[in-house]
């Protein structure tokens, strides 16, 4: 990840509407699994640990977090979050069948060898263990935000499900996420392709939001999250899947 963007990410991830809404959705998916609080859970790409903090507050006692970013792990450790370490998400230093749940939010697109990563994630799952994975959606939405994030690809729901199946996982659910911003995002990115190329530094899509706007935007996506409890969305800026390792 671009070092300037990485520092920005760790500064805004706790309170920025987009990160808050995505954490809400991940947390909702975890809650719906009804795992015992003793279940061992691994978050790949834990960054500064806000999701781990929320899961801990809910009573989950065996949480582990890893991130390739030393800066992110330093933030998590400064917050007093235990069991976090710097580790490559495609080469896990854990024994086979270590976890009941693996969570990876916007990680897979950063890893060049996605098959290797998914094999590792499957390996550390216990039989019957589950994976929650989020990735950016649709290659035609590719933009400078992807480049500054050092992404290798974006996904369709079918593409993601196929990769999970190839890794030996059973896909229980797949859906797009962040429907409300899909059409404006698509319009802006497609329009930029029609305009003359600008000779400017790469820039991410995260823009400063006043507190009121931050609250409104989070509220819109959070309302979508509630609908996604029962429905699967046909389009979105992101896509997620819930997959299971055979018992």
Residue pairs with C-beta under 8 A, 6 or more apart in sequence:
1 9
1 69
1 110
1 149
1 150
2 148
2 149
2 150
2 202
5 148
5 149
5 204
6 69
6 71
6 72
7 71
8 204
8 206
9 47
9 72
10 47
10 48
10 69
10 71
10 72
10 75
12 19
12 206
13 19
13 47
13 48
13 50
14 48
14 50
15 214
16 206
16 209
16 214
17 209
17 214
17 215
17 217
17 218
17 221
18 178
18 206
18 217
18 221
19 50
20 218
21 178
21 217
21 218
21 221
21 222
21 225
22 105
22 106
22 134
22 177
22 221
22 238
23 50
23 51
23 54
24 221
24 222
24 225
25 177
25 221
25 225
25 228
25 240
26 51
26 103
26 105
26 132
26 134
27 51
27 54
27 55
27 58
28 225
28 229
29 132
29 240
29 242
30 41
30 55
30 101
30 103
30 132
31 58
32 229
33 101
33 130
35 41
35 60
35 100
35 101
37 58
37 59
37 60
37 61
38 61
38 62
39 60
39 62
39 100
39 101
40 62
40 64
40 98
40 99
40 100
40 101
41 55
41 60
41 62
41 63
41 64
41 99
41 100
41 101
41 102
41 103
42 64
42 65
42 66
42 94
42 98
42 99
42 101
42 102
42 103
42 124
43 51
43 52
43 63
43 64
43 65
43 66
43 102
43 103
43 104
43 105
44 66
44 67
44 89
44 92
44 102
44 103
44 104
44 107
44 121
45 66
45 67
45 68
45 89
45 104
45 105
45 106
45 107
45 110
46 52
46 65
46 66
46 67
46 72
46 73
46 76
46 84
47 67
47 69
47 72
47 75
47 76
48 72
48 75
48 76
48 79
49 65
49 75
49 76
49 79
49 81
49 84
51 103
51 105
52 63
52 65
52 76
52 81
52 84
53 79
53 81
55 63
56 63
56 81
63 82
63 83
64 83
64 84
64 94
64 99
65 76
65 81
65 83
65 84
65 85
66 84
66 85
66 86
66 87
66 89
66 92
67 73
67 76
67 84
67 86
67 87
68 86
68 87
68 88
68 89
68 110
69 86
70 86
73 84
73 85
73 86
76 84
77 84
87 93
89 104
89 107
89 110
89 111
89 117
89 120
90 111
90 113
90 116
90 117
90 120
91 116
91 120
92 120
92 121
92 123
92 124
94 124
95 124
96 123
96 124
97 123
97 124
97 125
97 126
97 127
97 129
98 124
98 126
99 124
99 125
99 126
99 129
100 125
100 126
100 128
100 129
100 130
101 129
101 130
101 131
101 132
102 121
102 124
102 125
102 129
102 130
102 131
102 132
103 131
103 132
103 133
104 121
104 131
104 132
104 133
104 134
105 132
105 133
105 134
106 134
106 135
106 136
106 238
107 117
107 133
108 114
108 117
108 118
108 133
108 135
108 155
109 135
109 136
109 146
109 149
109 151
109 152
109 153
109 154
109 155
110 149
110 150
110 151
110 152
111 117
111 152
112 152
114 152
114 153
114 163
115 163
115 166
115 167
118 163
118 164
118 166
118 167
118 169
119 167
119 168
121 131
121 167
122 131
122 167
122 168
122 169
122 245
125 131
125 245
126 245
127 245
127 246
127 247
128 244
128 245
128 246
128 247
129 244
129 245
130 172
130 242
130 243
130 244
130 245
131 164
131 169
131 241
131 242
131 243
131 244
131 245
132 240
132 241
132 242
133 160
133 164
133 240
133 241
133 243
134 177
134 238
134 239
134 240
135 154
135 155
135 160
135 238
135 239
135 240
136 146
136 151
136 154
136 155
136 237
136 238
136 239
137 154
137 155
137 156
137 157
137 176
137 177
137 235
137 236
137 237
137 238
137 239
138 154
138 155
138 156
138 186
138 235
139 153
139 154
140 186
140 189
140 190
141 154
141 185
141 186
141 189
141 237
142 154
142 189
143 189
143 192
143 205
144 202
144 203
144 204
145 203
145 204
145 205
146 154
147 202
148 202
148 203
148 204
149 204
155 163
155 239
156 239
157 174
157 175
157 176
157 239
157 241
158 174
160 174
160 239
160 241
161 171
161 174
161 241
164 171
164 241
164 243
165 171
168 245
168 246
169 243
169 244
169 245
170 243
170 244
170 245
170 246
171 241
171 242
171 243
172 242
172 243
172 244
173 232
173 241
173 242
174 232
174 239
174 240
174 241
174 242
175 228
175 231
175 232
175 233
175 236
175 239
175 240
175 241
176 182
176 232
176 233
176 234
176 235
176 236
176 237
176 238
176 239
176 240
177 224
177 228
177 233
177 236
177 237
177 238
177 239
177 240
178 221
178 224
178 236
178 237
178 238
179 224
179 233
179 235
179 236
180 220
180 221
180 224
181 221
181 237
182 235
182 236
182 237
185 237
209 217
224 233
